[in-house]
Amino acid sequence: MEHKKQRVNAEKLAAQALRLTDLVDYQEGAIVSRTLIDKKAGTLTLFAFDKEQGLSEHTAPFDAVVYVIDGEAEVFIADKSLRLKEGEMVIMPANKPHALKAISRFKMLLIMIRS
């Protein structure tokens, strides 16, 4: 699995109408991420996962929201498995193990709240 990160100057995106699905592209056999906002209070990051790509189980010290903007994914939180489709979201509580895997190619917005 390859993970490619893209950073963007948030000021270039500010004060305009944007389509989230247009801000990150799929790449074969890879996960692509693009940080939209990175502040002390939290982050806003877009991800594009090719089919069957995923993030292995890990924990984070902060609450996070996964909002699926395209495709379908399986999200694991502690001992629970959820299938999310376009337009659906889940809150991942701080300090709970979680992972995710692309059922089909999918894009998501990750909102992490640090305070």
N, CA, C and O atoms as CSV, one atom per row, in Angstrom:
chain,resi,resn,atom,element,x,y,z
A,1,MET,N,N,0.846,-1.178,0.000
A,1,MET,CA,C,0.000,0.000,0.000
A,1,MET,C,C,0.886,1.233,0.000
A,1,MET,O,O,1.876,1.309,0.727
A,2,GLU,N,N,0.524,2.160,-0.798
A,2,GLU,CA,C,1.229,3.438,-0.861
A,2,GLU,C,C,0.300,4.509,-0.324
A,2,GLU,O,O,-0.896,4.510,-0.614
A,3,HIS,N,N,0.860,5.427,0.463
A,3,HIS,CA,C,0.063,6.526,0.995
A,3,HIS,C,C,0.722,7.821,0.552
A,3,HIS,O,O,1.860,8.112,0.920
A,4,LYS,N,N,0.006,8.580,-0.228
A,4,LYS,CA,C,0.520,9.859,-0.724
A,4,LYS,C,C,-0.201,10.991,-0.030
A,4,LYS,O,O,-1.431,11.026,-0.007
A,5,LYS,N,N,0.561,11.925,0.541
A,5,LYS,CA,C,-0.017,13.064,1.241
A,5,LYS,C,C,0.127,14.318,0.406
A,5,LYS,O,O,1.166,14.563,-0.207
A,6,GLN,N,N,-0.924,15.100,0.393
A,6,GLN,CA,C,-0.910,16.387,-0.291
A,6,GLN,C,C,-1.272,17.458,0.728
A,6,GLN,O,O,-2.264,17.324,1.445
A,7,ARG,N,N,-0.495,18.491,0.795
A,7,ARG,CA,C,-0.807,19.621,1.677
A,7,ARG,C,C,-1.322,20.761,0.808
A,7,ARG,O,O,-0.946,20.897,-0.356
A,8,VAL,N,N,-2.168,21.554,1.386
A,8,VAL,CA,C,-2.722,22.666,0.631
A,8,VAL,C,C,-2.755,23.885,1.549
A,8,VAL,O,O,-2.959,23.767,2.757
A,9,ASN,N,N,-2.557,25.017,0.971
A,9,ASN,CA,C,-2.689,26.256,1.715
A,9,ASN,C,C,-4.185,26.527,1.864
A,9,ASN,O,O,-4.875,26.799,0.881
A,10,ALA,N,N,-4.678,26.449,3.100
A,10,ALA,CA,C,-6.109,26.614,3.356
A,10,ALA,C,C,-6.636,27.947,2.851
A,10,ALA,O,O,-7.808,28.054,2.491
A,11,GLU,N,N,-5.788,28.955,2.820
A,11,GLU,CA,C,-6.230,30.267,2.344
A,11,GLU,C,C,-6.638,30.220,0.873
A,11,GLU,O,O,-7.491,31.000,0.448
A,12,LYS,N,N,-6.041,29.314,0.088
A,12,LYS,CA,C,-6.415,29.188,-1.328
A,12,LYS,C,C,-7.816,28.622,-1.492
A,12,LYS,O,O,-8.457,28.844,-2.519
A,13,LEU,N,N,-8.299,27.888,-0.487
A,13,LEU,CA,C,-9.625,27.277,-0.564
A,13,LEU,C,C,-10.698,28.094,0.134
A,13,LEU,O,O,-11.889,27.851,-0.061
A,14,ALA,N,N,-10.293,29.052,0.938
A,14,ALA,CA,C,-11.237,29.807,1.765
A,14,ALA,C,C,-12.180,30.671,0.927
A,14,ALA,O,O,-11.827,31.155,-0.149
A,15,ALA,N,N,-13.375,30.844,1.453
A,15,ALA,CA,C,-14.384,31.763,0.916
A,15,ALA,C,C,-14.782,31.449,-0.526
A,15,ALA,O,O,-14.967,32.350,-1.343
A,16,GLN,N,N,-14.910,30.150,-0.823
A,16,GLN,CA,C,-15.410,29.761,-2.141
A,16,GLN,C,C,-16.151,28.436,-2.033
A,16,GLN,O,O,-15.899,27.652,-1.119
A,17,ALA,N,N,-17.049,28.190,-2.949
A,17,ALA,CA,C,-17.801,26.939,-2.981
A,17,ALA,C,C,-16.918,25.854,-3.588
A,17,ALA,O,O,-16.339,26.036,-4.659
A,18,LEU,N,N,-16.823,24.729,-2.893
A,18,LEU,CA,C,-15.962,23.634,-3.334
A,18,LEU,C,C,-16.719,22.316,-3.259
A,18,LEU,O,O,-17.570,22.135,-2.388
A,19,ARG,N,N,-16.412,21.399,-4.166
A,19,ARG,CA,C,-16.938,20.030,-4.102
A,19,ARG,C,C,-15.852,19.155,-3.489
A,19,ARG,O,O,-14.771,19.013,-4.061
A,20,LEU,N,N,-16.131,18.571,-2.336
A,20,LEU,CA,C,-15.131,17.751,-1.657
A,20,LEU,C,C,-14.584,16.651,-2.558
A,20,LEU,O,O,-13.381,16.389,-2.555
A,21,THR,N,N,-15.450,16.010,-3.322
A,21,THR,CA,C,-14.992,14.900,-4.168
A,21,THR,C,C,-13.986,15.341,-5.227
A,21,THR,O,O,-13.225,14.518,-5.735
A,22,ASP,N,N,-13.974,16.616,-5.562
A,22,ASP,CA,C,-13.032,17.117,-6.574
A,22,ASP,C,C,-11.668,17.485,-6.003
A,22,ASP,O,O,-10.741,17.761,-6.764
A,23,LEU,N,N,-11.528,17.495,-4.691
A,23,LEU,CA,C,-10.295,17.979,-4.070
A,23,LEU,C,C,-9.245,16.903,-3.820
A,23,LEU,O,O,-8.123,17.213,-3.422
A,24,VAL,N,N,-9.604,15.631,-4.054
A,24,VAL,CA,C,-8.641,14.538,-3.916
A,24,VAL,C,C,-8.991,13.478,-4.961
A,24,VAL,O,O,-10.165,13.185,-5.188
A,25,ASP,N,N,-7.965,12.905,-5.595
A,25,ASP,CA,C,-8.173,11.936,-6.668
A,25,ASP,C,C,-7.772,10.529,-6.233
A,25,ASP,O,O,-6.891,10.352,-5.391
A,26,TYR,N,N,-8.430,9.536,-6.820
A,26,TYR,CA,C,-8.057,8.150,-6.597
A,26,TYR,C,C,-6.738,7.852,-7.307
A,26,TYR,O,O,-6.406,8.454,-8.328
A,27,GLN,N,N,-6.003,6.908,-6.734
A,27,GLN,CA,C,-4.783,6.431,-7.362
A,27,GLN,C,C,-4.732,4.913,-7.169
A,27,GLN,O,O,-4.938,4.418,-6.061
A,28,GLU,N,N,-4.463,4.190,-8.231
A,28,GLU,CA,C,-4.479,2.733,-8.197
A,28,GLU,C,C,-3.542,2.181,-7.117
A,28,GLU,O,O,-2.370,2.552,-7.043
A,29,GLY,N,N,-4.087,1.286,-6.280
A,29,GLY,CA,C,-3.300,0.622,-5.254
A,29,GLY,C,C,-2.817,1.516,-4.132
A,29,GLY,O,O,-1.870,1.165,-3.428
A,30,ALA,N,N,-3.448,2.660,-3.951
A,30,ALA,CA,C,-2.917,3.630,-2.989
A,30,ALA,C,C,-4.030,4.305,-2.193
A,30,ALA,O,O,-5.214,4.226,-2.518
A,31,ILE,N,N,-3.581,4.970,-1.138
A,31,ILE,CA,C,-4.416,5.883,-0.364
A,31,ILE,C,C,-3.821,7.266,-0.559
A,31,ILE,O,O,-2.621,7.468,-0.366
A,32,VAL,N,N,-4.650,8.204,-0.936
A,32,VAL,CA,C,-4.204,9.582,-1.120
A,32,VAL,C,C,-4.893,10.437,-0.069
A,32,VAL,O,O,-6.102,10.325,0.131
A,33,SER,N,N,-4.128,11.292,0.604
A,33,SER,CA,C,-4.735,12.199,1.582
A,33,SER,C,C,-4.347,13.627,1.261
A,33,SER,O,O,-3.280,13.898,0.710
A,34,ARG,N,N,-5.240,14.529,1.619
A,34,ARG,CA,C,-5.008,15.958,1.395
A,34,ARG,C,C,-5.498,16.720,2.621
A,34,ARG,O,O,-6.694,16.741,2.910
A,35,THR,N,N,-4.582,17.335,3.329
A,35,THR,CA,C,-4.925,18.115,4.511
A,35,THR,C,C,-5.475,19.464,4.070
A,35,THR,O,O,-4.819,20.210,3.343
A,36,LEU,N,N,-6.694,19.767,4.521
A,36,LEU,CA,C,-7.325,21.036,4.174
A,36,LEU,C,C,-7.108,22.072,5.268
A,36,LEU,O,O,-6.869,23.245,4.983
A,37,ILE,N,N,-7.194,21.630,6.528
A,37,ILE,CA,C,-6.967,22.510,7.676
A,37,ILE,C,C,-6.163,21.734,8.710
A,37,ILE,O,O,-6.465,20.576,9.001
A,38,ASP,N,N,-5.147,22.370,9.256
A,38,ASP,CA,C,-4.337,21.767,10.313
A,38,ASP,C,C,-4.084,22.840,11.364
A,38,ASP,O,O,-3.167,23.652,11.237
A,39,LYS,N,N,-4.905,22.829,12.392
A,39,LYS,CA,C,-4.850,23.837,13.453
A,39,LYS,C,C,-4.662,23.162,14.808
A,39,LYS,O,O,-4.823,21.949,14.939
A,40,LYS,N,N,-4.326,23.952,15.793
A,40,LYS,CA,C,-4.162,23.434,17.148
A,40,LYS,C,C,-5.451,22.754,17.634
A,40,LYS,O,O,-5.388,21.755,18.350
A,41,ALA,N,N,-6.608,23.284,17.251
A,41,ALA,CA,C,-7.892,22.744,17.697
A,41,ALA,C,C,-8.306,21.481,16.954
A,41,ALA,O,O,-9.133,20.721,17.458
A,42,GLY,N,N,-7.745,21.234,15.757
A,42,GLY,CA,C,-8.107,20.036,15.016
A,42,GLY,C,C,-7.703,20.097,13.558
A,42,GLY,O,O,-7.121,21.074,13.087
A,43,THR,N,N,-8.034,19.012,12.849
A,43,THR,CA,C,-7.666,18.902,11.436
A,43,THR,C,C,-8.873,18.512,10.593
A,43,THR,O,O,-9.848,17.942,11.083
A,44,LEU,N,N,-8.773,18.837,9.317
A,44,LEU,CA,C,-9.742,18.463,8.304
A,44,LEU,C,C,-8.933,17.854,7.166
A,44,LEU,O,O,-8.145,18.546,6.522
A,45,THR,N,N,-9.127,16.555,6.916
A,45,THR,CA,C,-8.323,15.858,5.918
A,45,THR,C,C,-9.216,15.037,5.004
A,45,THR,O,O,-10.104,14.323,5.472
A,46,LEU,N,N,-8.983,15.135,3.703
A,46,LEU,CA,C,-9.674,14.313,2.710
A,46,LEU,C,C,-8.818,13.099,2.390
A,46,LEU,O,O,-7.591,13.188,2.335
A,47,PHE,N,N,-9.474,11.965,2.181
A,47,PHE,CA,C,-8.788,10.740,1.795
A,47,PHE,C,C,-9.481,10.132,0.590
A,47,PHE,O,O,-10.700,10.233,0.453
A,48,ALA,N,N,-8.703,9.496,-0.289
A,48,ALA,CA,C,-9.224,8.685,-1.383
A,48,ALA,C,C,-8.545,7.319,-1.281
A,48,ALA,O,O,-7.322,7.223,-1.377
A,49,PHE,N,N,-9.340,6.263,-1.087
A,49,PHE,CA,C,-8.840,4.905,-0.940
A,49,PHE,C,C,-9.183,4.099,-2.182
A,49,PHE,O,O,-10.338,4.076,-2.607
A,50,ASP,N,N,-8.199,3.444,-2.762
A,50,ASP,CA,C,-8.493,2.500,-3.829
A,50,ASP,C,C,-9.151,1.275,-3.195
A,50,ASP,O,O,-9.017,1.055,-1.992
A,51,LYS,N,N,-9.853,0.485,-3.989
A,51,LYS,CA,C,-10.551,-0.702,-3.496
A,51,LYS,C,C,-9.599,-1.590,-2.703
A,51,LYS,O,O,-8.463,-1.836,-3.109
A,52,GLU,N,N,-10.091,-2.061,-1.569
A,52,GLU,CA,C,-9.380,-2.970,-0.659
A,52,GLU,C,C,-8.211,-2.337,0.093
A,52,GLU,O,O,-7.518,-3.028,0.839
A,53,GLN,N,N,-7.983,-1.054,-0.086
A,53,GLN,CA,C,-6.965,-0.362,0.711
A,53,GLN,C,C,-7.589,0.010,2.050
A,53,GLN,O,O,-8.811,0.114,2.155
A,54,GLY,N,N,-6.769,0.212,3.069
A,54,GLY,CA,C,-7.320,0.564,4.360
A,54,GLY,C,C,-6.268,1.068,5.321
A,54,GLY,O,O,-5.081,1.130,5.002
A,55,LEU,N,N,-6.725,1.423,6.494
A,55,LEU,CA,C,-5.856,1.839,7.589
A,55,LEU,C,C,-5.960,0.775,8.666
A,55,LEU,O,O,-7.061,0.412,9.081
A,56,SER,N,N,-4.822,0.275,9.119
A,56,SER,CA,C,-4.817,-0.768,10.135
A,56,SER,C,C,-5.278,-0.212,11.480
A,56,SER,O,O,-5.326,1.000,11.689
A,57,GLU,N,N,-5.610,-1.120,12.373
A,57,GLU,CA,C,-6.137,-0.722,13.676
A,57,GLU,C,C,-5.132,0.154,14.432
A,57,GLU,O,O,-3.937,-0.134,14.487
A,58,HIS,N,N,-5.658,1.216,15.002
A,58,HIS,CA,C,-4.856,2.150,15.792
A,58,HIS,C,C,-5.792,2.903,16.730
A,58,HIS,O,O,-7.012,2.768,16.635
A,59,THR,N,N,-5.228,3.687,17.623
A,59,THR,CA,C,-6.028,4.548,18.493
A,59,THR,C,C,-5.552,5.985,18.318
A,59,THR,O,O,-4.442,6.240,17.853
A,60,ALA,N,N,-6.408,6.901,18.697
A,60,ALA,CA,C,-6.069,8.322,18.662
A,60,ALA,C,C,-6.588,8.947,19.954
A,60,ALA,O,O,-7.632,8.543,20.466
A,61,PRO,N,N,-5.874,9.913,20.473
A,61,PRO,CA,C,-6.292,10.521,21.742
A,61,PRO,C,C,-7.415,11.549,21.603
A,61,PRO,O,O,-7.754,12.238,22.565
A,62,PHE,N,N,-7.988,11.649,20.401
A,62,PHE,CA,C,-9.007,12.659,20.135
A,62,PHE,C,C,-10.212,12.028,19.450
A,62,PHE,O,O,-10.078,11.014,18.765
A,63,ASP,N,N,-11.384,12.622,19.630
A,63,ASP,CA,C,-12.562,12.208,18.869
A,63,ASP,C,C,-12.350,12.570,17.401
A,63,ASP,O,O,-11.676,13.548,17.076
A,64,ALA,N,N,-12.942,11.758,16.521
A,64,ALA,CA,C,-12.854,12.027,15.087
A,64,ALA,C,C,-14.166,11.634,14.423
A,64,ALA,O,O,-14.888,10.763,14.907
A,65,VAL,N,N,-14.459,12.290,13.311
A,65,VAL,CA,C,-15.640,11.986,12.507
A,65,VAL,C,C,-15.165,11.551,11.134
A,65,VAL,O,O,-14.334,12.215,10.514
A,66,VAL,N,N,-15.697,10.427,10.659
A,66,VAL,CA,C,-15.476,9.982,9.287
A,66,VAL,C,C,-16.779,10.222,8.541
A,66,VAL,O,O,-17.830,9.714,8.932
A,67,TYR,N,N,-16.705,11.000,7.465
A,67,TYR,CA,C,-17.869,11.284,6.623
A,67,TYR,C,C,-17.550,10.792,5.215
A,67,TYR,O,O,-16.633,11.307,4.575
A,68,VAL,N,N,-18.295,9.801,4.727
A,68,VAL,CA,C,-18.044,9.218,3.406
A,68,VAL,C,C,-18.683,10.106,2.345
A,68,VAL,O,O,-19.880,10.388,2.391
A,69,ILE,N,N,-17.864,10.543,1.385
A,69,ILE,CA,C,-18.358,11.429,0.328
A,69,ILE,C,C,-18.467,10.724,-1.017
A,69,ILE,O,O,-19.015,11.284,-1.967
A,70,ASP,N,N,-17.940,9.476,-1.107
A,70,ASP,CA,C,-18.040,8.696,-2.344
A,70,ASP,C,C,-17.716,7.250,-2.006
A,70,ASP,O,O,-16.815,6.991,-1.208
A,71,GLY,N,N,-18.436,6.303,-2.598
A,71,GLY,CA,C,-18.117,4.897,-2.431
A,71,GLY,C,C,-18.623,4.296,-1.138
A,71,GLY,O,O,-19.583,4.777,-0.535
A,72,GLU,N,N,-17.936,3.207,-0.719
A,72,GLU,CA,C,-18.377,2.460,0.455
A,72,GLU,C,C,-17.173,1.914,1.209
A,72,GLU,O,O,-16.195,1.471,0.606
A,73,ALA,N,N,-17.260,1.951,2.548
A,73,ALA,CA,C,-16.162,1.493,3.406
A,73,ALA,C,C,-16.704,0.703,4.583
A,73,ALA,O,O,-17.862,0.844,4.977
A,74,GLU,N,N,-15.841,-0.123,5.128
A,74,GLU,CA,C,-16.138,-0.803,6.377
A,74,GLU,C,C,-15.283,-0.155,7.452
A,74,GLU,O,O,-14.066,-0.042,7.310
A,75,VAL,N,N,-15.932,0.266,8.524
A,75,VAL,CA,C,-15.238,0.929,9.634
A,75,VAL,C,C,-15.373,0.036,10.860
A,75,VAL,O,O,-16.461,-0.438,11.189
A,76,PHE,N,N,-14.261,-0.179,11.516
A,76,PHE,CA,C,-14.224,-0.995,12.722
A,76,PHE,C,C,-13.911,-0.081,13.904
A,76,PHE,O,O,-12.920,0.650,13.880
A,77,ILE,N,N,-14.743,-0.119,14.927
A,77,ILE,CA,C,-14.510,0.656,16.146
A,77,ILE,C,C,-14.679,-0.309,17.316
A,77,ILE,O,O,-15.762,-0.845,17.552
A,78,ALA,N,N,-13.575,-0.517,18.046
A,78,ALA,CA,C,-13.557,-1.509,19.124
A,78,ALA,C,C,-14.002,-2.839,18.521
A,78,ALA,O,O,-13.362,-3.320,17.586
A,79,ASP,N,N,-15.060,-3.441,19.016
A,79,ASP,CA,C,-15.521,-4.736,18.489
A,79,ASP,C,C,-16.698,-4.597,17.536
A,79,ASP,O,O,-17.383,-5.581,17.260
A,80,LYS,N,N,-16.943,-3.406,17.033
A,80,LYS,CA,C,-18.099,-3.148,16.183
A,80,LYS,C,C,-17.660,-2.870,14.744
A,80,LYS,O,O,-16.665,-2.185,14.510
A,81,SER,N,N,-18.412,-3.409,13.786
A,81,SER,CA,C,-18.149,-3.180,12.368
A,81,SER,C,C,-19.340,-2.458,11.746
A,81,SER,O,O,-20.489,-2.846,11.959
A,82,LEU,N,N,-19.062,-1.408,10.979
A,82,LEU,CA,C,-20.108,-0.622,10.315
A,82,LEU,C,C,-19.777,-0.480,8.840
A,82,LEU,O,O,-18.617,-0.280,8.479
A,83,ARG,N,N,-20.782,-0.580,7.987
A,83,ARG,CA,C,-20.612,-0.286,6.561
A,83,ARG,C,C,-21.172,1.096,6.315
A,83,ARG,O,O,-22.337,1.370,6.601
A,84,LEU,N,N,-20.334,1.960,5.785
A,84,LEU,CA,C,-20.750,3.330,5.499
A,84,LEU,C,C,-20.751,3.562,4.001
A,84,LEU,O,O,-19.842,3.132,3.291
A,85,LYS,N,N,-21.787,4.251,3.529
A,85,LYS,CA,C,-21.904,4.620,2.121
A,85,LYS,C,C,-21.919,6.132,2.009
A,85,LYS,O,O,-22.000,6.849,3.006
A,86,GLU,N,N,-21.838,6.596,0.781
A,86,GLU,CA,C,-21.864,8.029,0.499
A,86,GLU,C,C,-22.961,8.724,1.298
A,86,GLU,O,O,-24.114,8.291,1.304
A,87,GLY,N,N,-22.582,9.813,1.976
A,87,GLY,CA,C,-23.533,10.598,2.750
A,87,GLY,C,C,-23.664,10.162,4.191
A,87,GLY,O,O,-24.367,10.814,4.964
A,88,GLU,N,N,-23.004,9.072,4.582
A,88,GLU,CA,C,-23.088,8.595,5.953
A,88,GLU,C,C,-21.810,8.925,6.717
A,88,GLU,O,O,-20.747,9.126,6.129
A,89,MET,N,N,-21.940,8.975,8.042
A,89,MET,CA,C,-20.798,9.319,8.890
A,89,MET,C,C,-20.827,8.495,10.156
A,89,MET,O,O,-21.844,7.896,10.505
A,90,VAL,N,N,-19.695,8.473,10.839
A,90,VAL,CA,C,-19.603,7.835,12.141
A,90,VAL,C,C,-18.648,8.662,13.002
A,90,VAL,O,O,-17.671,9.229,12.511
A,91,ILE,N,N,-18.955,8.715,14.288
A,91,ILE,CA,C,-18.056,9.357,15.252
A,91,ILE,C,C,-17.188,8.262,15.863
A,91,ILE,O,O,-17.701,7.271,16.382
A,92,MET,N,N,-15.888,8.445,15.798
A,92,MET,CA,C,-14.943,7.502,16.394
A,92,MET,C,C,-14.450,8.117,17.707
A,92,MET,O,O,-13.744,9.125,17.692
A,93,PRO,N,N,-14.817,7.514,18.839
A,93,PRO,CA,C,-14.440,8.089,20.126
A,93,PRO,C,C,-12.938,7.998,20.389
A,93,PRO,O,O,-12.270,7.067,19.938
A,94,ALA,N,N,-12.433,8.958,21.112
A,94,ALA,CA,C,-11.024,8.981,21.498
A,94,ALA,C,C,-10.668,7.701,22.251
A,94,ALA,O,O,-11.476,7.151,23.000
A,95,ASN,N,N,-9.446,7.249,22.030
A,95,ASN,CA,C,-8.850,6.118,22.758
A,95,ASN,C,C,-9.524,4.772,22.519
A,95,ASN,O,O,-9.262,3.821,23.255
A,96,LYS,N,N,-10.385,4.670,21.509
A,96,LYS,CA,C,-10.981,3.389,21.121
A,96,LYS,C,C,-10.270,2.899,19.862
A,96,LYS,O,O,-10.098,3.674,18.921
A,97,PRO,N,N,-9.853,1.633,19.820
A,97,PRO,CA,C,-9.189,1.142,18.606
A,97,PRO,C,C,-10.137,1.199,17.416
A,97,PRO,O,O,-11.316,0.865,17.532
A,98,HIS,N,N,-9.616,1.623,16.280
A,98,HIS,CA,C,-10.424,1.706,15.075
A,98,HIS,C,C,-9.562,1.433,13.840
A,98,HIS,O,O,-8.341,1.587,13.864
A,99,ALA,N,N,-10.232,1.025,12.765
A,99,ALA,CA,C,-9.581,0.733,11.486
A,99,ALA,C,C,-10.632,0.927,10.413
A,99,ALA,O,O,-11.822,1.035,10.709
A,100,LEU,N,N,-10.187,0.971,9.154
A,100,LEU,CA,C,-11.149,1.011,8.058
A,100,LEU,C,C,-10.574,0.399,6.804
A,100,LEU,O,O,-9.360,0.334,6.609
A,101,LYS,N,N,-11.499,-0.055,5.946
A,101,LYS,CA,C,-11.110,-0.717,4.700
A,101,LYS,C,C,-12.096,-0.339,3.611
A,101,LYS,O,O,-13.300,-0.251,3.856
A,102,ALA,N,N,-11.589,-0.118,2.417
A,102,ALA,CA,C,-12.432,0.225,1.273
A,102,ALA,C,C,-13.121,-1.025,0.739
A,102,ALA,O,O,-12.451,-1.975,0.336
A,103,ILE,N,N,-14.446,-1.033,0.732
A,103,ILE,CA,C,-15.211,-2.102,0.095
A,103,ILE,C,C,-15.171,-1.875,-1.409
A,103,ILE,O,O,-14.961,-2.807,-2.185
A,104,SER,N,N,-15.374,-0.630,-1.806
A,104,SER,CA,C,-15.162,-0.169,-3.175
A,104,SER,C,C,-14.265,1.060,-3.026
A,104,SER,O,O,-13.988,1.493,-1.908
A,105,ARG,N,N,-13.820,1.611,-4.123
A,105,ARG,CA,C,-13.089,2.881,-3.995
A,105,ARG,C,C,-13.962,3.823,-3.187
A,105,ARG,O,O,-15.171,3.901,-3.402
A,106,PHE,N,N,-13.344,4.536,-2.257
A,106,PHE,CA,C,-14.152,5.495,-1.504
A,106,PHE,C,C,-13.320,6.703,-1.097
A,106,PHE,O,O,-12.096,6.649,-0.978
A,107,LYS,N,N,-14.051,7.798,-0.889
A,107,LYS,CA,C,-13.451,9.041,-0.406
A,107,LYS,C,C,-14.134,9.418,0.897
A,107,LYS,O,O,-15.333,9.204,1.080
A,108,MET,N,N,-13.335,9.986,1.801
A,108,MET,CA,C,-13.908,10.390,3.085
A,108,MET,C,C,-13.276,11.692,3.529
A,108,MET,O,O,-12.157,12.040,3.151
A,109,LEU,N,N,-14.037,12.394,4.347
A,109,LEU,CA,C,-13.541,13.567,5.037
A,109,LEU,C,C,-13.348,13.150,6.489
A,109,LEU,O,O,-14.280,12.655,7.123
A,110,LEU,N,N,-12.140,13.348,7.019
A,110,LEU,CA,C,-11.834,13.051,8.411
A,110,LEU,C,C,-11.737,14.364,9.157
A,110,LEU,O,O,-10.936,15.233,8.812
A,111,ILE,N,N,-12.558,14.497,10.178
A,111,ILE,CA,C,-12.543,15.682,11.034
A,111,ILE,C,C,-12.064,15.240,12.405
A,111,ILE,O,O,-12.734,14.461,13.083
A,112,MET,N,N,-10.900,15.741,12.814
A,112,MET,CA,C,-10.379,15.387,14.119
A,112,MET,C,C,-10.413,16.618,15.013
A,112,MET,O,O,-9.915,17.683,14.649
A,113,ILE,N,N,-11.008,16.452,16.182
A,113,ILE,CA,C,-11.133,17.539,17.150
A,113,ILE,C,C,-10.131,17.295,18.262
A,113,ILE,O,O,-10.200,16.280,18.955
A,114,ARG,N,N,-9.199,18.222,18.433
A,114,ARG,CA,C,-8.165,18.049,19.433
A,114,ARG,C,C,-8.492,18.673,20.785
A,114,ARG,O,O,-7.871,18.328,21.790
A,115,SER,N,N,-9.438,19.566,20.821
A,115,SER,CA,C,-9.753,20.200,22.116
A,115,SER,C,C,-11.238,20.440,22.240
A,115,SER,O,O,-11.696,20.963,23.256
